[in-house]
Amino acid sequence: MHMSEDRRRQLIERAIRDNPVQSQAALAETLQEHGVETTQATVSRDLAAMGVLRGPNGYVIPDGAGLPVESSADTAVDSIRRHVLSARPADALVVLRTAPGHANLVAVELDRWPPKGVVGCIAGDDTIFLATTSQSAARRVAREILDTLT
């Protein structure tokens, strides 16, 4: 059965939101159960395009990801408040710590709405590096993030 990209992605989003999904193969099986034949490569491209992340319990759709939704600086602030445990300047970087599996959730929002002076970010499992324009920018960004947490 030929299915539009939008419909396939709706099914992927529903599957992830309804049940923990551990692999792309499991998603492809779920799609097949709905009459959609697809490849792992297509599922992989869909997940990337939708902003879906792999967390410790399987795939997750962070706030602001999935099918197009309104994202804003408020979403980034909310993500920081919910997931960031600490912020520390280190030369021209800011090191953010989160609970395990939460760094990518925050990094997605910081990529969409970077604080002033942030030129990029890299996320691991529980750590985010924010590259800033200078040491003073790193100190300011760390202070702003810490202020957001209190």
N, C-alpha and C positions, 0 to 999 in steps of 0.2 A: 504494500500500500504506500503510495507516495503521500507525504505529509509536508505541510509547510514548515519552514524553520521555526516560525513563531509558535505553532501548535506543539511541535516536538519539544521546544524549550518550556512551554507551559507544563507539559507532562513531566519533564525532568524536575522542574521547580516543585511541583506538587509531590512527586515521589520523595524528594529530599526533605521537604517540610513535614511530610506525614510519617516517615520512618527513617531510622538511621540507615544510610547507604554507605557501604564500605568500599565499593570499587566501581570502576567504569563498566566492568562486565556486568555487575548487578544492575546498573542503570540500563544497560542495553537489554538485559532480560526483562526488566520492567516495561520498557518501551515495546518489546516484542509481545508481551502480554496484552498490550493495547493495540496490537496490529501494526506496529511500526518497526520495520526492518531497518537497522542502521549499523554502522561500523563503530568500533571503539574510537577510531580517529575522529569521527563526526561527534561522538559524545564528548571527547576531549576538547574539541574546538568549541562546542556549545558551553561546556563548563567554564572555559577561559573567557569566552565572550560575555557570559552571565556574571562573572566575578565570583563564582563559587570557589570556596576554599576547602582544603582537606584538613579537618581538625582531628583531635585524638579519638573521637567517636565516629569518624566518617565524614562525609561531605556536609558542609554547612553553607548556608546562604547568609552572609553578614548583612547587617542593616545597610540599606542603600544598594545592595547587589540584587542579582536575580533579574527578573524582567524590569524594564525601565521604570524607575520610581523617582520621585523628587528627592534629591540629596542636597544637603546644605551644610554650611559651617556649623549649624546647630547639631547636625547628625555627628560631625566629627567630635564636637565637644562632648556630646552624650557618650560616644564610644570611648573617649578618654576617661570620662568619669566612671564608666562601668568596668573598664578593663585594665587601665594603667595603674600599676602599684607604686612606681617610683620614676623619677626623671633626674638625670644627673648630667651636667655638662662635662665634656672630655675633649679639650682643645676646641676644634671647630665642629665637634659632634655633640649630639645630645643622645644619651643612652636611656631608653625607656624600658622598664621591666613590666611584664604582664604575667598572669597565670599561664601555665603551660597550655599551648594551643591557641592562645588569644592574640598573639602579636600580629598575625596576618589580618585579623578582623579590624584592628586599629589602624594598621598601615594602609589598608584600602582607603579608609576615610581620610587619613593624612595625605595620601597621594592626591585625592580629589580636592581637598581643602587644606593645603599646607599653611602652617603659620608663617607670618612674615619673616623672611630671612632663611627659610628652609628651602634648599635647592633639590632635595631628594631624600628618599628613605629606603632602607633595606630591612626586611623583617625575617627573623628566624622563628623558632617555636615560641619563645617567651621573651625575646629581646628585639628591640627596634633601634636601629641607628638612624638618626636624622642628621644629614649633612647640612651645615649652615654656611653662610657667607663669611663668618668670622668667629673668633672666640667670644667677642662681646655678644654677637647674635645668639650663639649657643647658650650663653648664660641667661640672656633675656628669654629665649624660648623655653628653657628648662624652668625658669621662674614662673612663666605664664602657665605652663602645664601643671606645675605644683600648685599654683593658685587655683586652678580649675578643680583639683582634687579635694580642696578644703572647703 
